[in-house]
Amino acid sequence: MALVGLHADQQNAAMIAGISLILNPQTPHAADMKEILRLFMEQHPLNPKADDFTQQEATIVRVSTLHKDLG
């Protein structure tokens, strides 16, 4: 159960980092936010067997990295 909680915490951190970068891509913490996103995507590849809610959250993380101002 601890791994599920850890994954949820990592996913929440990645979602917050992605949304933060979309709202303010010039933040002084942009490099840290990008690293959180990169690590999350590296450690948690897409899982087509995940439930709908988890897939939606993962999509938010991945889409936030595609935002034009984050290049």
PQR file of N, CA, C, O and H, with PARSE charges and radii, in Angstrom:
ATOM      1  N   MET A   1       0.823  -1.206   0.000 -0.4000 1.5000
ATOM      2  CA  MET A   1       0.000   0.000   0.000 -0.0000 2.0000
ATOM      3  C   MET A   1       0.865   1.268   0.000  0.5500 1.7000
ATOM      4  O   MET A   1       0.459   2.299  -0.536 -0.5500 1.4000
ATOM      5  N   ALA A   2       2.043   1.187   0.596 -0.4000 1.5000
ATOM      6  CA  ALA A   2       2.905   2.367   0.643 -0.0000 2.0000
ATOM      7  C   ALA A   2       3.332   2.793  -0.751  0.5500 1.7000
ATOM      8  O   ALA A   2       3.459   3.987  -1.021 -0.5500 1.4000
ATOM      9  H   ALA A   2       2.373   0.349   1.031  0.4000 1.0000
ATOM     10  N   LEU A   3       3.554   1.829  -1.642 -0.4000 1.5000
ATOM     11  CA  LEU A   3       3.946   2.181  -2.999 -0.0000 2.0000
ATOM     12  C   LEU A   3       2.847   2.925  -3.724  0.5500 1.7000
ATOM     13  O   LEU A   3       3.120   3.853  -4.486 -0.5500 1.4000
ATOM     14  H   LEU A   3       3.450   0.859  -1.422  0.4000 1.0000
ATOM     15  N   VAL A   4       1.604   2.525  -3.494 -0.4000 1.5000
ATOM     16  CA  VAL A   4       0.484   3.235  -4.113 -0.0000 2.0000
ATOM     17  C   VAL A   4       0.451   4.669  -3.621  0.5500 1.7000
ATOM     18  O   VAL A   4       0.251   5.593  -4.409 -0.5500 1.4000
ATOM     19  H   VAL A   4       1.382   1.771  -2.876  0.4000 1.0000
ATOM     20  N   GLY A   5       0.646   4.861  -2.325 -0.4000 1.5000
ATOM     21  CA  GLY A   5       0.668   6.210  -1.767 -0.0000 2.0000
ATOM     22  C   GLY A   5       1.815   7.035  -2.308  0.5500 1.7000
ATOM     23  O   GLY A   5       1.658   8.220  -2.603 -0.5500 1.4000
ATOM     24  H   GLY A   5       0.809   4.110  -1.685  0.4000 1.0000
ATOM     25  N   LEU A   6       2.975   6.400  -2.438 -0.4000 1.5000
ATOM     26  CA  LEU A   6       4.132   7.102  -2.983 -0.0000 2.0000
ATOM     27  C   LEU A   6       3.878   7.506  -4.425  0.5500 1.7000
ATOM     28  O   LEU A   6       4.182   8.632  -4.819 -0.5500 1.4000
ATOM     29  H   LEU A   6       3.102   5.437  -2.199  0.4000 1.0000
ATOM     30  N   HIS A   7       3.319   6.590  -5.217 -0.4000 1.5000
ATOM     31  CA  HIS A   7       3.019   6.900  -6.612 -0.0000 2.0000
ATOM     32  C   HIS A   7       2.026   8.057  -6.685  0.5500 1.7000
ATOM     33  O   HIS A   7       2.183   8.961  -7.506 -0.5500 1.4000
ATOM     34  H   HIS A   7       3.072   5.676  -4.897  0.4000 1.0000
ATOM     35  N   ALA A   8       1.013   8.032  -5.835 -0.4000 1.5000
ATOM     36  CA  ALA A   8       0.019   9.108  -5.834 -0.0000 2.0000
ATOM     37  C   ALA A   8       0.673  10.444  -5.468  0.5500 1.7000
ATOM     38  O   ALA A   8       0.358  11.474  -6.064 -0.5500 1.4000
ATOM     39  H   ALA A   8       0.885   7.298  -5.168  0.4000 1.0000
ATOM     40  N   ASP A   9       1.576  10.426  -4.497 -0.4000 1.5000
ATOM     41  CA  ASP A   9       2.275  11.658  -4.112 -0.0000 2.0000
ATOM     42  C   ASP A   9       3.132  12.176  -5.261  0.5500 1.7000
ATOM     43  O   ASP A   9       3.161  13.378  -5.525 -0.5500 1.4000
ATOM     44  H   ASP A   9       1.832   9.590  -4.013  0.4000 1.0000
ATOM     45  N   GLN A  10       3.828  11.269  -5.942 -0.4000 1.5000
ATOM     46  CA  GLN A  10       4.655  11.669  -7.085 -0.0000 2.0000
ATOM     47  C   GLN A  10       3.778  12.218  -8.205  0.5500 1.7000
ATOM     48  O   GLN A  10       4.126  13.208  -8.848 -0.5500 1.4000
ATOM     49  H   GLN A  10       3.804  10.293  -5.727  0.4000 1.0000
ATOM     50  N   GLN A  11       2.648  11.573  -8.433 -0.4000 1.5000
ATOM     51  CA  GLN A  11       1.756  12.023  -9.501 -0.0000 2.0000
ATOM     52  C   GLN A  11       1.185  13.395  -9.167  0.5500 1.7000
ATOM     53  O   GLN A  11       1.093  14.258 -10.040 -0.5500 1.4000
ATOM     54  H   GLN A  11       2.365  10.768  -7.912  0.4000 1.0000
ATOM     55  N   ASN A  12       0.805  13.599  -7.924 -0.4000 1.5000
ATOM     56  CA  ASN A  12       0.287  14.907  -7.512 -0.0000 2.0000
ATOM     57  C   ASN A  12       1.354  15.988  -7.656  0.5500 1.7000
ATOM     58  O   ASN A  12       1.066  17.091  -8.119 -0.5500 1.4000
ATOM     59  H   ASN A  12       0.879  12.897  -7.215  0.4000 1.0000
ATOM     60  N   ALA A  13       2.585  15.671  -7.260 -0.4000 1.5000
ATOM     61  CA  ALA A  13       3.675  16.650  -7.393 -0.0000 2.0000
ATOM     62  C   ALA A  13       3.905  16.989  -8.867  0.5500 1.7000
ATOM     63  O   ALA A  13       4.109  18.152  -9.215 -0.5500 1.4000
ATOM     64  H   ALA A  13       2.819  14.775  -6.884  0.4000 1.0000
ATOM     65  N   ALA A  14       3.872  15.976  -9.726 -0.4000 1.5000
ATOM     66  CA  ALA A  14       4.076  16.219 -11.158 -0.0000 2.0000
ATOM     67  C   ALA A  14       2.938  17.039 -11.740  0.5500 1.7000
ATOM     68  O   ALA A  14       3.173  17.925 -12.562 -0.5500 1.4000
ATOM     69  H   ALA A  14       3.706  15.031  -9.443  0.4000 1.0000
ATOM     70  N   MET A  15       1.708  16.758 -11.327 -0.4000 1.5000
ATOM     71  CA  MET A  15       0.573  17.550 -11.830 -0.0000 2.0000
ATOM     72  C   MET A  15       0.713  19.011 -11.411  0.5500 1.7000
ATOM     73  O   MET A  15       0.511  19.917 -12.219 -0.5500 1.4000
ATOM     74  H   MET A  15       1.517  16.038 -10.660  0.4000 1.0000
ATOM     75  N   ILE A  16       1.057  19.230 -10.161 -0.4000 1.5000
ATOM     76  CA  ILE A  16       1.211  20.597  -9.664 -0.0000 2.0000
ATOM     77  C   ILE A  16       2.352  21.298 -10.390  0.5500 1.7000
ATOM     78  O   ILE A  16       2.231  22.471 -10.744 -0.5500 1.4000
ATOM     79  H   ILE A  16       1.221  18.493  -9.505  0.4000 1.0000
ATOM     80  N   ALA A  17       3.459  20.593 -10.614 -0.4000 1.5000
ATOM     81  CA  ALA A  17       4.591  21.185 -11.335 -0.0000 2.0000
ATOM     82  C   ALA A  17       4.181  21.565 -12.751  0.5500 1.7000
ATOM     83  O   ALA A  17       4.512  22.652 -13.225 -0.5500 1.4000
ATOM     84  H   ALA A  17       3.557  19.641 -10.327  0.4000 1.0000
ATOM     85  N   GLY A  18       3.459  20.672 -13.431 -0.4000 1.5000
ATOM     86  CA  GLY A  18       3.032  20.949 -14.803 -0.0000 2.0000
ATOM     87  C   GLY A  18       2.079  22.123 -14.894  0.5500 1.7000
ATOM     88  O   GLY A  18       2.231  22.991 -15.753 -0.5500 1.4000
ATOM     89  H   GLY A  18       3.190  19.789 -13.046  0.4000 1.0000
ATOM     90  N   ILE A  19       1.104  22.150 -14.014 -0.4000 1.5000
ATOM     91  CA  ILE A  19       0.136  23.253 -14.022 -0.0000 2.0000
ATOM     92  C   ILE A  19       0.837  24.564 -13.669  0.5500 1.7000
ATOM     93  O   ILE A  19       0.547  25.607 -14.256 -0.5500 1.4000
ATOM     94  H   ILE A  19       0.980  21.445 -13.316  0.4000 1.0000
ATOM     95  N   SER A  20       1.761  24.507 -12.709 -0.4000 1.5000
ATOM     96  CA  SER A  20       2.519  25.694 -12.316 -0.0000 2.0000
ATOM     97  C   SER A  20       3.308  26.253 -13.494  0.5500 1.7000
ATOM     98  O   SER A  20       3.347  27.465 -13.703 -0.5500 1.4000
ATOM     99  H   SER A  20       1.997  23.660 -12.232  0.4000 1.0000
ATOM    100  N   LEU A  21       3.933  25.370 -14.259 -0.4000 1.5000
ATOM    101  CA  LEU A  21       4.708  25.821 -15.418 -0.0000 2.0000
ATOM    102  C   LEU A  21       3.827  26.409 -16.514  0.5500 1.7000
ATOM    103  O   LEU A  21       4.227  27.355 -17.192 -0.5500 1.4000
ATOM    104  H   LEU A  21       3.901  24.385 -14.089  0.4000 1.0000
ATOM    105  N   ILE A  22       2.645  25.860 -16.687 -0.4000 1.5000
ATOM    106  CA  ILE A  22       1.729  26.417 -17.685 -0.0000 2.0000
ATOM    107  C   ILE A  22       1.294  27.817 -17.263  0.5500 1.7000
ATOM    108  O   ILE A  22       1.234  28.730 -18.087 -0.5500 1.4000
ATOM    109  H   ILE A  22       2.320  25.092 -16.136  0.4000 1.0000
ATOM    110  N   LEU A  23       0.994  27.981 -15.986 -0.4000 1.5000
ATOM    111  CA  LEU A  23       0.537  29.282 -15.500 -0.0000 2.0000
ATOM    112  C   LEU A  23       1.659  30.319 -15.454  0.5500 1.7000
ATOM    113  O   LEU A  23       1.422  31.503 -15.694 -0.5500 1.4000
ATOM    114  H   LEU A  23       1.042  27.239 -15.317  0.4000 1.0000
ATOM    115  N   ASN A  24       2.882  29.873 -15.145 -0.4000 1.5000
ATOM    116  CA  ASN A  24       4.000  30.804 -15.019 -0.0000 2.0000
ATOM    117  C   ASN A  24       5.282  30.130 -15.513  0.5500 1.7000
ATOM    118  O   ASN A  24       6.099  29.691 -14.704 -0.5500 1.4000
ATOM    119  H   ASN A  24       3.074  28.912 -14.950  0.4000 1.0000
ATOM    120  N   PRO A  25       5.463  30.043 -16.832 -0.5600 1.5000
ATOM    121  CA  PRO A  25       6.633  29.342 -17.367  0.2800 2.0000
ATOM    122  C   PRO A  25       7.959  30.035 -17.063  0.5500 1.7000
ATOM    123  O   PRO A  25       9.011  29.411 -17.200 -0.5500 1.4000
ATOM    124  N   GLN A  26       7.942  31.285 -16.661 -0.4000 1.5000
ATOM    125  CA  GLN A  26       9.173  32.023 -16.375 -0.0000 2.0000
ATOM    126  C   GLN A  26       9.521  32.026 -14.886  0.5500 1.7000
ATOM    127  O   GLN A  26      10.378  32.796 -14.452 -0.5500 1.4000
ATOM    128  H   GLN A  26       7.087  31.792 -16.550  0.4000 1.0000
ATOM    129  N   THR A  27       8.866  31.177 -14.108 -0.4000 1.5000
ATOM    130  CA  THR A  27       9.135  31.134 -12.674 -0.0000 2.0000
ATOM    131  C   THR A  27      10.608  30.818 -12.405  0.5500 1.7000
ATOM    132  O   THR A  27      11.222  30.078 -13.173 -0.5500 1.4000
ATOM    133  H   THR A  27       8.170  30.552 -14.460  0.4000 1.0000
ATOM    134  N   PRO A  28      11.178  31.358 -11.341 -0.5600 1.5000
ATOM    135  CA  PRO A  28      12.562  31.028 -11.007  0.2800 2.0000
ATOM    136  C   PRO A  28      12.760  29.531 -10.721  0.5500 1.7000
ATOM    137  O   PRO A  28      13.889  29.040 -10.725 -0.5500 1.4000
ATOM    138  N   HIS A  29      11.665  28.817 -10.477 -0.4000 1.5000
ATOM    139  CA  HIS A  29      11.725  27.392 -10.158 -0.0000 2.0000
ATOM    140  C   HIS A  29      11.424  26.510 -11.368  0.5500 1.7000
ATOM    141  O   HIS A  29      11.180  25.313 -11.220 -0.5500 1.4000
ATOM    142  H   HIS A  29      10.748  29.216 -10.474  0.4000 1.0000
ATOM    143  N   ALA A  30      11.440  27.096 -12.556 -0.4000 1.5000
ATOM    144  CA  ALA A  30      11.074  26.351 -13.764 -0.0000 2.0000
ATOM    145  C   ALA A  30      11.951  25.116 -13.972  0.5500 1.7000
ATOM    146  O   ALA A  30      11.442  24.058 -14.342 -0.5500 1.4000
ATOM    147  H   ALA A  30      11.638  28.068 -12.677  0.4000 1.0000
ATOM    148  N   ALA A  31      13.232  25.232 -13.744 -0.4000 1.5000
ATOM    149  CA  ALA A  31      14.133  24.084 -13.945 -0.0000 2.0000
ATOM    150  C   ALA A  31      13.768  22.939 -13.000  0.5500 1.7000
ATOM    151  O   ALA A  31      13.783  21.774 -13.395 -0.5500 1.4000
ATOM    152  H   ALA A  31      13.645  26.091 -13.443  0.4000 1.0000
ATOM    153  N   ASP A  32      13.444  23.273 -11.766 -0.4000 1.5000
ATOM    154  CA  ASP A  32      13.046  22.237 -10.803 -0.0000 2.0000
ATOM    155  C   ASP A  32      11.718  21.593 -11.214  0.5500 1.7000
ATOM    156  O   ASP A  32      11.557  20.376 -11.118 -0.5500 1.4000
ATOM    157  H   ASP A  32      13.431  24.220 -11.445  0.4000 1.0000
ATOM    158  N   MET A  33      10.785  22.402 -11.664 -0.4000 1.5000
ATOM    159  CA  MET A  33       9.481  21.881 -12.090 -0.0000 2.0000
ATOM    160  C   MET A  33       9.639  20.947 -13.299  0.5500 1.7000
ATOM    161  O   MET A  33       9.005  19.894 -13.370 -0.5500 1.4000
ATOM    162  H   MET A  33      10.916  23.391 -11.742  0.4000 1.0000
ATOM    163  N   LYS A  34      10.487  21.347 -14.235 -0.4000 1.5000
ATOM    164  CA  LYS A  34      10.727  20.508 -15.419 -0.0000 2.0000
ATOM    165  C   LYS A  34      11.378  19.187 -15.027  0.5500 1.7000
ATOM    166  O   LYS A  34      11.076  18.144 -15.608 -0.5500 1.4000
ATOM    167  H   LYS A  34      11.002  22.202 -14.177  0.4000 1.0000
ATOM    168  N   GLU A  35      12.260  19.231 -14.053 -0.4000 1.5000
ATOM    169  CA  GLU A  35      12.923  18.005 -13.593 -0.0000 2.0000
ATOM    170  C   GLU A  35      11.922  17.064 -12.926  0.5500 1.7000
ATOM    171  O   GLU A  35      11.995  15.850 -13.114 -0.5500 1.4000
ATOM    172  H   GLU A  35      12.506  20.077 -13.581  0.4000 1.0000
ATOM    173  N   ILE A  36      10.995  17.611 -12.155 -0.4000 1.5000
ATOM    174  CA  ILE A  36       9.941  16.785 -11.545 -0.0000 2.0000
ATOM    175  C   ILE A  36       9.138  16.091 -12.637  0.5500 1.7000
ATOM    176  O   ILE A  36       8.856  14.897 -12.539 -0.5500 1.4000
ATOM    177  H   ILE A  36      10.935  18.597 -12.002  0.4000 1.0000
ATOM    178  N   LEU A  37       8.773  16.831 -13.671 -0.4000 1.5000
ATOM    179  CA  LEU A  37       8.003  16.245 -14.775 -0.0000 2.0000
ATOM    180  C   LEU A  37       8.816  15.177 -15.502  0.5500 1.7000
ATOM    181  O   LEU A  37       8.305  14.098 -15.802 -0.5500 1.4000
ATOM    182  H   LEU A  37       9.002  17.801 -13.750  0.4000 1.0000
ATOM    183  N   ARG A  38      10.076  15.478 -15.782 -0.4000 1.5000
ATOM    184  CA  ARG A  38      10.920  14.525 -16.504 -0.0000 2.0000
ATOM    185  C   ARG A  38      11.066  13.221 -15.723  0.5500 1.7000
ATOM    186  O   ARG A  38      10.920  12.134 -16.284 -0.5500 1.4000
ATOM    187  H   ARG A  38      10.491  16.355 -15.538  0.4000 1.0000
ATOM    188  N   LEU A  39      11.350  13.333 -14.441 -0.4000 1.5000
ATOM    189  CA  LEU A  39      11.528  12.140 -13.624 -0.0000 2.0000
ATOM    190  C   LEU A  39      10.238  11.328 -13.531  0.5500 1.7000
ATOM    191  O   LEU A  39      10.269  10.099 -13.603 -0.5500 1.4000
ATOM    192  H   LEU A  39      11.468  14.216 -13.985  0.4000 1.0000
ATOM    193  N   PHE A  40       9.116  12.004 -13.372 -0.4000 1.5000
ATOM    194  CA  PHE A  40       7.850  11.283 -13.272 -0.0000 2.0000
ATOM    195  C   PHE A  40       7.582  10.501 -14.550  0.5500 1.7000
ATOM    196  O   PHE A  40       7.217   9.326 -14.495 -0.5500 1.4000
ATOM    197  H   PHE A  40       9.091  13.002 -13.312  0.4000 1.0000
ATOM    198  N   MET A  41       7.758  11.140 -15.692 -0.4000 1.5000
ATOM    199  CA  MET A  41       7.480  10.458 -16.960 -0.0000 2.0000
ATOM    200  C   MET A  41       8.469   9.315 -17.206  0.5500 1.7000
ATOM    201  O   MET A  41       8.109   8.295 -17.794 -0.5500 1.4000
ATOM    202  H   MET A  41       8.053  12.095 -15.736  0.4000 1.0000
ATOM    203  N   GLU A  42       9.698   9.487 -16.760 -0.4000 1.5000
ATOM    204  CA  GLU A  42      10.707   8.431 -16.914 -0.0000 2.0000
ATOM    205  C   GLU A  42      10.375   7.231 -16.024  0.5500 1.7000
ATOM    206  O   GLU A  42      10.497   6.083 -16.451 -0.5500 1.4000
ATOM    207  H   GLU A  42       9.990  10.315 -16.283  0.4000 1.0000
ATOM    208  N   GLN A  43       9.962   7.499 -14.804 -0.4000 1.5000
ATOM    209  CA  GLN A  43       9.711   6.439 -13.834 -0.0000 2.0000
ATOM    210  C   GLN A  43       8.335   5.801 -13.971  0.5500 1.7000
ATOM    211  O   GLN A  43       8.115   4.685 -13.499 -0.5500 1.4000
ATOM    212  H   GLN A  43       9.863   8.432 -14.457  0.4000 1.0000
ATOM    213  N   HIS A  44       7.410   6.503 -14.615 -0.4000 1.5000
ATOM    214  CA  HIS A  44       6.034   6.007 -14.730 -0.0000 2.0000
ATOM    215  C   HIS A  44       5.565   6.122 -16.178  0.5500 1.7000
ATOM    216  O   HIS A  44       4.845   7.056 -16.529 -0.5500 1.4000
ATOM    217  H   HIS A  44       7.588   7.409 -14.999  0.4000 1.0000
ATOM    218  N   PRO A  45       5.974   5.174 -17.015 -0.5600 1.5000
ATOM    219  CA  PRO A  45       5.522   5.221 -18.413  0.2800 2.0000
ATOM    220  C   PRO A  45       4.010   5.038 -18.489  0.5500 1.7000
ATOM    221  O   PRO A  45       3.382   4.586 -17.532 -0.5500 1.4000
ATOM    222  N   LEU A  46       3.436   5.391 -19.626 -0.4000 1.5000
ATOM    223  CA  LEU A  46       1.989   5.240 -19.810 -0.0000 2.0000
ATOM    224  C   LEU A  46       1.569   3.807 -19.521  0.5500 1.7000
ATOM    225  O   LEU A  46       2.241   2.860 -19.929 -0.5500 1.4000
ATOM    226  H   LEU A  46       3.946   5.758 -20.404  0.4000 1.0000
ATOM    227  N   ASN A  47       0.460   3.657 -18.818 -0.4000 1.5000
ATOM    228  CA  ASN A  47      -0.067   2.345 -18.471 -0.0000 2.0000
ATOM    229  C   ASN A  47      -1.510   2.253 -18.961  0.5500 1.7000
ATOM    230  O   ASN A  47      -2.414   2.791 -18.323 -0.5500 1.4000
ATOM    231  H   ASN A  47      -0.085   4.427 -18.486  0.4000 1.0000
ATOM    232  N   PRO A  48      -1.731   1.582 -20.076 -0.5600 1.5000
ATOM    233  CA  PRO A  48      -3.088   1.494 -20.620  0.2800 2.0000
ATOM    234  C   PRO A  48      -4.054   0.724 -19.721  0.5500 1.7000
ATOM    235  O   PRO A  48      -5.267   0.788 -19.919 -0.5500 1.4000
ATOM    236  N   LYS A  49      -3.522  -0.008 -18.728 -0.4000 1.5000
ATOM    237  CA  LYS A  49      -4.384  -0.769 -17.819 -0.0000 2.0000
ATOM    238  C   LYS A  49      -4.794   0.025 -16.583  0.5500 1.7000
ATOM    239  O   LYS A  49      -5.579  -0.455 -15.765 -0.5500 1.4000
ATOM    240  H   LYS A  49      -2.537  -0.060 -18.566  0.4000 1.0000
ATOM    241  N   ALA A  50      -4.264   1.233 -16.449 -0.4000 1.5000
ATOM    242  CA  ALA A  50      -4.601   2.072 -15.292 -0.0000 2.0000
ATOM    243  C   ALA A  50      -6.056   2.521 -15.379  0.5500 1.7000
ATOM    244  O   ALA A  50      -6.645   2.574 -16.459 -0.5500 1.4000
ATOM    245  H   ALA A  50      -3.626   1.622 -17.114  0.4000 1.0000
ATOM    246  N   ASP A  51      -6.620   2.841 -14.224 -0.4000 1.5000
ATOM    247  CA  ASP A  51      -8.008   3.316 -14.209 -0.0000 2.0000
ATOM    248  C   ASP A  51      -8.111   4.679 -14.888  0.5500 1.7000
ATOM    249  O   ASP A  51      -7.107   5.361 -15.092 -0.5500 1.4000
ATOM    250  H   ASP A  51      -6.142   2.798 -13.346  0.4000 1.0000
ATOM    251  N   ASP A  52      -9.333   5.063 -15.233 -0.4000 1.5000
ATOM    252  CA  ASP A  52      -9.561   6.305 -15.983 -0.0000 2.0000
ATOM    253  C   ASP A  52      -9.010   7.537 -15.269  0.5500 1.7000
ATOM    254  O   ASP A  52      -8.412   8.408 -15.901 -0.5500 1.4000
ATOM    255  H   ASP A  52     -10.149   4.509 -15.067  0.4000 1.0000
ATOM    256  N   PHE A  53      -9.211   7.608 -13.958 -0.4000 1.5000
ATOM    257  CA  PHE A  53      -8.761   8.785 -13.203 -0.0000 2.0000
ATOM    258  C   PHE A  53      -7.238   8.903 -13.271  0.5500 1.7000
ATOM    259  O   PHE A  53      -6.709   9.993 -13.493 -0.5500 1.4000
ATOM    260  H   PHE A  53      -9.696   6.901 -13.444  0.4000 1.0000
ATOM    261  N   THR A  54      -6.538   7.794 -13.080 -0.4000 1.5000
ATOM    262  CA  THR A  54      -5.080   7.798 -13.143 -0.0000 2.0000
ATOM    263  C   THR A  54      -4.596   8.183 -14.528  0.5500 1.7000
ATOM    264  O   THR A  54      -3.629   8.931 -14.665 -0.5500 1.4000
ATOM    265  H   THR A  54      -6.967   6.909 -12.900  0.4000 1.0000
ATOM    266  N   GLN A  55      -5.263   7.677 -15.554 -0.4000 1.5000
ATOM    267  CA  GLN A  55      -4.880   8.028 -16.922 -0.0000 2.0000
ATOM    268  C   GLN A  55      -5.090   9.518 -17.180  0.5500 1.7000
ATOM    269  O   GLN A  55      -4.275  10.155 -17.848 -0.5500 1.4000
ATOM    270  H   GLN A  55      -6.049   7.070 -15.443  0.4000 1.0000
ATOM    271  N   GLN A  56      -6.178  10.073 -16.654 -0.4000 1.5000
ATOM    272  CA  GLN A  56      -6.428  11.514 -16.836 -0.0000 2.0000
ATOM    273  C   GLN A  56      -5.341  12.338 -16.161  0.5500 1.7000
ATOM    274  O   GLN A  56      -4.854  13.313 -16.732 -0.5500 1.4000
ATOM    275  H   GLN A  56      -6.840   9.555 -16.111  0.4000 1.0000
ATOM    276  N   GLU A  57      -4.960  11.951 -14.949 -0.4000 1.5000
ATOM    277  CA  GLU A  57      -3.908  12.680 -14.243 -0.0000 2.0000
ATOM    278  C   GLU A  57      -2.583  12.583 -14.989  0.5500 1.7000
ATOM    279  O   GLU A  57      -1.869  13.577 -15.125 -0.5500 1.4000
ATOM    280  H   GLU A  57      -5.356  11.159 -14.484  0.4000 1.0000
ATOM    281  N   ALA A  58      -2.256  11.393 -15.468 -0.4000 1.5000
ATOM    282  CA  ALA A  58      -1.013  11.208 -16.217 -0.0000 2.0000
ATOM    283  C   ALA A  58      -1.029  12.036 -17.499  0.5500 1.7000
ATOM    284  O   ALA A  58       0.005  12.558 -17.916 -0.5500 1.4000
ATOM    285  H   ALA A  58      -2.836  10.586 -15.358  0.4000 1.0000
ATOM    286  N   THR A  59      -2.184  12.156 -18.114 -0.4000 1.5000
ATOM    287  CA  THR A  59      -2.314  12.961 -19.336 -0.0000 2.0000
ATOM    288  C   THR A  59      -2.050  14.425 -19.028  0.5500 1.7000
ATOM    289  O   THR A  59      -1.408  15.112 -19.822 -0.5500 1.4000
ATOM    290  H   THR A  59      -3.024  11.732 -17.775  0.4000 1.0000
ATOM    291  N   ILE A  60      -2.528  14.914 -17.903 -0.4000 1.5000
ATOM    292  CA  ILE A  60      -2.276  16.305 -17.511 -0.0000 2.0000
ATOM    293  C   ILE A  60      -0.770  16.536 -17.389  0.5500 1.7000
ATOM    294  O   ILE A  60      -0.258  17.554 -17.854 -0.5500 1.4000
ATOM    295  H   ILE A  60      -3.050  14.356 -17.258  0.4000 1.0000
ATOM    296  N   VAL A  61      -0.069  15.603 -16.772 -0.4000 1.5000
ATOM    297  CA  VAL A  61       1.380  15.736 -16.609 -0.0000 2.0000
ATOM    298  C   VAL A  61       2.049  15.782 -17.970  0.5500 1.7000
ATOM    299  O   VAL A  61       2.885  16.650 -18.221 -0.5500 1.4000
ATOM    300  H   VAL A  61      -0.486  14.776 -16.395  0.4000 1.0000
ATOM    301  N   ARG A  62       1.694  14.863 -18.846 -0.4000 1.5000
ATOM    302  CA  ARG A  62       2.349  14.785 -20.157 -0.0000 2.0000
ATOM    303  C   ARG A  62       2.001  15.980 -21.047  0.5500 1.7000
ATOM    304  O   ARG A  62       2.871  16.502 -21.743 -0.5500 1.4000
ATOM    305  H   ARG A  62       1.016  14.157 -18.642  0.4000 1.0000
ATOM    306  N   VAL A  63       0.766  16.409 -21.032 -0.4000 1.5000
ATOM    307  CA  VAL A  63       0.361  17.549 -21.849 -0.0000 2.0000
ATOM    308  C   VAL A  63       1.053  18.823 -21.370  0.5500 1.7000
ATOM    309  O   VAL A  63       1.400  19.685 -22.178 -0.5500 1.4000
ATOM    310  H   VAL A  63       0.059  15.985 -20.466  0.4000 1.0000
ATOM    311  N   SER A  64       1.250  18.941 -20.085 -0.4000 1.5000
ATOM    312  CA  SER A  64       1.897  20.156 -19.575 -0.0000 2.0000
ATOM    313  C   SER A  64       3.320  20.279 -20.116  0.5500 1.7000
ATOM    314  O   SER A  64       3.833  21.391 -20.241 -0.5500 1.4000
ATOM    315  H   SER A  64       0.968  18.241 -19.428  0.4000 1.0000
ATOM    316  N   THR A  65       3.959  19.169 -20.435 -0.4000 1.5000
ATOM    317  CA  THR A  65       5.317  19.238 -20.985 -0.0000 2.0000
ATOM    318  C   THR A  65       5.314  19.657 -22.450  0.5500 1.7000
ATOM    319  O   THR A  65       6.359  20.028 -22.985 -0.5500 1.4000
ATOM    320  H   THR A  65       3.543  18.265 -20.333  0.4000 1.0000
ATOM    321  N   LEU A  66       4.177  19.605 -23.095 -0.4000 1.5000
ATOM    322  CA  LEU A  66       4.074  19.989 -24.488 -0.0000 2.0000
ATOM    323  C   LEU A  66       3.732  21.461 -24.690  0.5500 1.7000
ATOM    324  O   LEU A  66       3.762  21.964 -25.813 -0.5500 1.4000
ATOM    325  H   LEU A  66       3.328  19.303 -22.661  0.4000 1.0000
ATOM    326  N   HIS A  67       3.413  22.138 -23.612 -0.4000 1.5000
ATOM    327  CA  HIS A  67       3.020  23.541 -23.673 -0.0000 2.0000
ATOM    328  C   HIS A  67       4.095  24.356 -24.400  0.5500 1.7000
ATOM    329  O   HIS A  67       5.279  24.195 -24.103 -0.5500 1.4000
ATOM    330  H   HIS A  67       3.389  21.730 -22.700  0.4000 1.0000
ATOM    331  N   LYS A  68       3.726  25.199 -25.314 -0.4000 1.5000
ATOM    332  CA  LYS A  68       4.666  25.899 -26.191 -0.0000 2.0000
ATOM    333  C   LYS A  68       5.684  26.759 -25.444  0.5500 1.7000
ATOM    334  O   LYS A  68       6.794  26.956 -25.939 -0.5500 1.4000
ATOM    335  H   LYS A  68       2.764  25.329 -25.555  0.4000 1.0000
ATOM    336  N   ASP A  69       5.338  27.270 -24.277 -0.4000 1.5000
ATOM    337  CA  ASP A  69       6.259  28.159 -23.545 -0.0000 2.0000
ATOM    338  C   ASP A  69       7.276  27.393 -22.704  0.5500 1.7000
ATOM    339  O   ASP A  69       8.151  28.002 -22.088 -0.5500 1.4000
ATOM    340  H   ASP A  69       4.436  27.111 -23.875  0.4000 1.0000
ATOM    341  N   LEU A  70       7.170  26.080 -22.673 -0.4000 1.5000
ATOM    342  CA  LEU A  70       8.048  25.315 -21.785 -0.0000 2.0000
ATOM    343  C   LEU A  70       9.263  24.731 -22.497  0.5500 1.7000
ATOM    344  O   LEU A  70      10.127  24.135 -21.855 -0.5500 1.4000
ATOM    345  H   LEU A  70       6.459  25.586 -23.173  0.4000 1.0000
ATOM    346  N   GLY A  71       9.340  24.895 -23.815 -0.4000 1.5000
ATOM    347  CA  GLY A  71      10.407  24.330 -24.620 -0.0000 2.0000
ATOM    348  C   GLY A  71      11.736  24.450 -24.069  0.5500 1.7000
ATOM    349  O   GLY A  71      12.702  23.998 -24.683 -0.5500 1.4000
ATOM    350  H   GLY A  71       8.637  25.380 -24.337  0.4000 1.0000
TER
END
